[in-house]
Amino acid sequence: MDETEFWELIDTTREAAEGDPEEQADLLVDRLLQLDPELVLDFARHFEARYNRAYRWDLWGAAWLLLDGCSDDAFDFFRCWLIGQGREVYEGALHDPDALADLLGEFDEEIDGDGEELGYAADEAYEQLTGAVAPDLGIAPAPAEPEGTPLDLESDRALAQRYPRLWERFRG
């Protein structure tokens, strides 16, 4: 599975789920069940690599603003959700986390920002297909600490300065 096929699966399931991350995860499992187990592992590698790549302080700050606070676990689930938003939003957020103010349409704190189930979709599909737990994916593990310069997430002044568009849209 190449990168284009990975993003096509993400996009088609998000669109069919009308943006509901739990429904998207269910649809993703259904789609992955139609593939060969090796392709499911390829999908998992693509997902995990992007998940690890998004382990950054600047994205954590953006998630903090979007979710009105963001614990370690919530940031894990946010990164899954961010991947689930598709290539344009994901890459745009990595390029400039403040751009999420413009990249995201409606944002419902009750539904959006938490893609926990998306993170388990490939594992679930692989287990259903093979009856076994997915093997090690053979990719580099996530860094122990987020990449970049740590932010004072408790400082409204620092957040407003670093993310002016997100601050205006979600806190202004």
URWO-V778928 format. One record per residue. N is the residue number from 0. RES is the residue in one small letter. PSI is psi in degrees with one decimal (* if undefined). Layout:
[[N RES PSI] [N RES PSI]]
This chain:
[[0 m 127.4] [1 d 178.3] [2 e -39.3] [3 t -44.1] [4 e -38.6] [5 f -51.8] [6 w -31.7] [7 e -41.3] [8 l -43.2] [9 i -49.5] [10 d -46.6] [11 t -36.4] [12 t -36.4] [13 r -45.7] [14 e -43.6] [15 a -31.4] [16 a -0.6] [17 e 38.6] [18 g -2.7] [19 d 113.8] [20 p -34.2] [21 e -42.5] [22 e -39.2] [23 q -41.6] [24 a -42.6] [25 d -44.6] [26 l -35.8] [27 l -42.8] [28 v -46.4] [29 d -44.0] [30 r -41.5] [31 l -30.5] [32 l -15.8] [33 q -1.9] [34 l 165.1] [35 d 143.9] [36 p -34.3] [37 e -34.7] [38 l -32.9] [39 v -41.2] [40 l -36.4] [41 d -45.2] [42 f -45.6] [43 a -39.3] [44 r -45.1] [45 h -46.4] [46 f -49.4] [47 e -39.3] [48 a -40.5] [49 r -36.5] [50 y -46.9] [51 n -38.3] [52 r -27.4] [53 a 5.6] [54 y 78.3] [55 r 144.8] [56 w -40.9] [57 d -32.7] [58 l -34.6] [59 w -40.7] [60 g -42.4] [61 a -43.0] [62 a -38.6] [63 w -43.7] [64 l -45.2] [65 l -37.7] [66 l 3.4] [67 d 50.7] [68 g 149.3] [69 c 104.2] [70 s 175.6] [71 d -50.4] [72 d -42.7] [73 a -35.5] [74 f -36.1] [75 d -47.7] [76 f -32.6] [77 f -43.1] [78 r -38.1] [79 c -45.2] [80 w -41.8] [81 l -42.3] [82 i -42.2] [83 g -15.5] [84 q -8.6] [85 g 169.6] [86 r -44.6] [87 e -47.7] [88 v -45.5] [89 y -54.1] [90 e -38.4] [91 g -40.6] [92 a -37.6] [93 l -37.2] [94 h -42.9] [95 d 95.8] [96 p -31.3] [97 d -21.9] [98 a -14.8] [99 l -26.8] [100 a -33.4] [101 d -29.8] [102 l -29.5] [103 l 138.2] [104 g -132.5] [105 e 142.6] [106 f 114.4] [107 d 111.3] [108 e -24.8] [109 e -27.7] [110 i -47.2] [111 d 155.3] [112 g -8.0] [113 d 102.2] [114 g 35.8] [115 e -47.8] [116 e -29.9] [117 l -34.6] [118 g -18.5] [119 y -5.2] [120 a -47.6] [121 a -41.1] [122 d -43.1] [123 e -45.5] [124 a -43.0] [125 y -44.5] [126 e -40.6] [127 q -35.7] [128 l -36.9] [129 t -18.6] [130 g 8.0] [131 a 158.1] [132 v 142.2] [133 a 137.8] [134 p 172.4] [135 d 136.4] [136 l -12.6] [137 g 25.8] [138 i 162.0] [139 a 139.7] [140 p 164.1] [141 a 150.4] [142 p 155.1] [143 a -32.8] [144 e 152.7] [145 p 147.7] [146 e 152.6] [147 g -169.8] [148 t 125.2] [149 p 145.5] [150 l 150.3] [151 d 94.1] [152 l -16.7] [153 e -7.8] [154 s 107.5] [155 d -38.5] [156 r -46.8] [157 a -41.1] [158 l -43.0] [159 a -36.2] [160 q -42.3] [161 r -32.7] [162 y 67.2] [163 p -38.8] [164 r -43.3] [165 l -40.8] [166 w -47.0] [167 e -42.4] [168 r -39.7] [169 f -14.7] [170 r -17.9] [171 g *]]
